[in-house]
């Protein structure tokens, strides 16, 4: 006797951030025999403003078949689409990337 169970769904994720970063590599050298502790200070013109955005949408479907309450077969698929954008507001550079992917799943079980 065959039994079947199906499920499907959608998920969505979004993340945005904005930051101000600086490069401390040019602020002197470190002497391990005579360390100096303190705060490194950067001027405002040494900082970089960034804006980052990420969006991801996924659709999935999965079906489970049982035969004679012993054999279990599982098949499914998922499609994801992702977009990202990185902006350096200080230099005016802007990079975007779009990706998409379809993945499959399958399995067969026979519990002992």
C-alpha positions as CSV (number, residue, x, y, z in Angstrom):
1,X,0.0,0.0,0.0
2,X,1.4,3.4,-1.0
3,X,1.2,6.5,1.2
4,X,2.5,9.9,0.3
5,X,3.3,13.1,2.1
6,X,4.2,16.4,0.4
7,X,5.4,19.7,1.8
8,X,6.5,22.9,0.1
9,X,7.6,26.4,1.3
10,X,9.2,29.7,0.7
11,X,11.8,31.5,2.7
12,X,13.1,35.0,2.4
13,X,16.1,36.7,4.1
14,X,17.2,40.3,3.9
15,X,20.2,42.0,5.6
16,X,21.4,45.5,5.2
17,X,24.2,47.3,7.0
18,X,26.1,50.5,6.8
19,X,29.4,51.1,8.4
20,X,32.4,53.4,8.7
21,X,35.8,51.7,8.7
22,X,39.4,52.8,8.7
23,X,42.8,51.4,7.8
24,X,45.1,51.2,10.8
25,X,48.0,49.6,8.9
26,X,49.7,52.9,8.3
27,X,49.6,54.1,12.0
28,X,53.2,53.2,13.1
29,X,55.0,50.1,14.0
30,X,54.8,47.7,17.0
31,X,57.9,47.0,19.1
32,X,57.4,43.8,21.1
33,X,60.3,44.7,23.4
34,X,59.0,48.2,24.2
35,X,55.2,48.1,23.7
36,X,53.2,51.3,23.8
37,X,49.5,51.0,24.8
38,X,46.9,53.5,23.8
39,X,44.2,54.4,21.3
40,X,45.0,54.8,17.6
41,X,43.1,57.8,16.2
42,X,42.1,58.2,12.6
43,X,41.0,61.5,11.1
44,X,37.6,61.7,9.4
45,X,39.2,61.9,5.9
46,X,40.9,58.5,6.6
47,X,37.6,56.7,7.1
48,X,35.6,54.8,4.5
49,X,31.8,54.7,4.4
50,X,30.2,51.4,3.2
51,X,26.7,50.2,2.6
52,X,26.0,46.4,2.1
53,X,22.8,44.7,1.1
54,X,21.9,41.1,0.8
55,X,18.6,39.5,-0.4
56,X,17.9,35.8,-0.7
57,X,14.7,34.0,-1.7
58,X,14.2,30.2,-1.7
59,X,11.4,27.9,-2.9
60,X,11.3,24.2,-2.1
61,X,9.2,21.2,-2.5
62,X,9.6,17.7,-1.1
63,X,7.6,14.5,-1.4
64,X,7.9,11.4,0.7
65,X,6.5,8.0,-0.5
66,X,6.0,5.0,1.8
67,X,5.4,1.5,0.5
68,X,4.2,-1.3,2.8
69,X,5.2,0.9,5.8
70,X,8.8,-0.2,5.2
71,X,10.3,1.3,2.1
72,X,10.6,5.1,2.3
73,X,11.6,7.2,-0.7
74,X,12.2,11.0,-0.5
75,X,12.6,13.3,-3.4
76,X,12.8,17.1,-3.4
77,X,14.1,20.2,-5.0
78,X,15.0,23.8,-4.0
79,X,15.5,26.9,-6.1
80,X,17.4,29.8,-4.5
81,X,18.0,33.3,-5.9
82,X,20.4,35.7,-4.1
83,X,21.4,39.3,-4.8
84,X,24.2,41.3,-3.1
85,X,25.3,44.9,-3.4
86,X,28.4,46.4,-1.9
87,X,28.8,50.2,-2.1
88,X,31.9,52.2,-1.0
89,X,30.2,55.5,-0.5
90,X,33.6,57.3,-0.1
91,X,35.1,56.2,-3.4
92,X,31.8,55.8,-5.3
93,X,32.4,52.2,-6.3
94,X,29.4,49.9,-6.5
95,X,29.5,46.2,-7.1
96,X,26.5,43.9,-7.6
97,X,26.1,40.2,-7.9
98,X,23.1,38.0,-8.7
99,X,23.2,34.2,-8.2
100,X,20.7,31.4,-8.6
101,X,20.9,27.7,-8.1
102,X,18.6,24.6,-8.3
103,X,19.5,21.7,-6.0
104,X,17.9,18.3,-5.8
105,X,17.6,15.7,-2.9
106,X,16.7,12.1,-3.0
107,X,16.9,9.2,-0.6
108,X,15.8,5.6,-0.1
109,X,15.4,3.9,3.3
110,X,14.4,0.5,4.5
111,X,14.2,0.4,8.3
112,X,15.3,-3.0,9.8
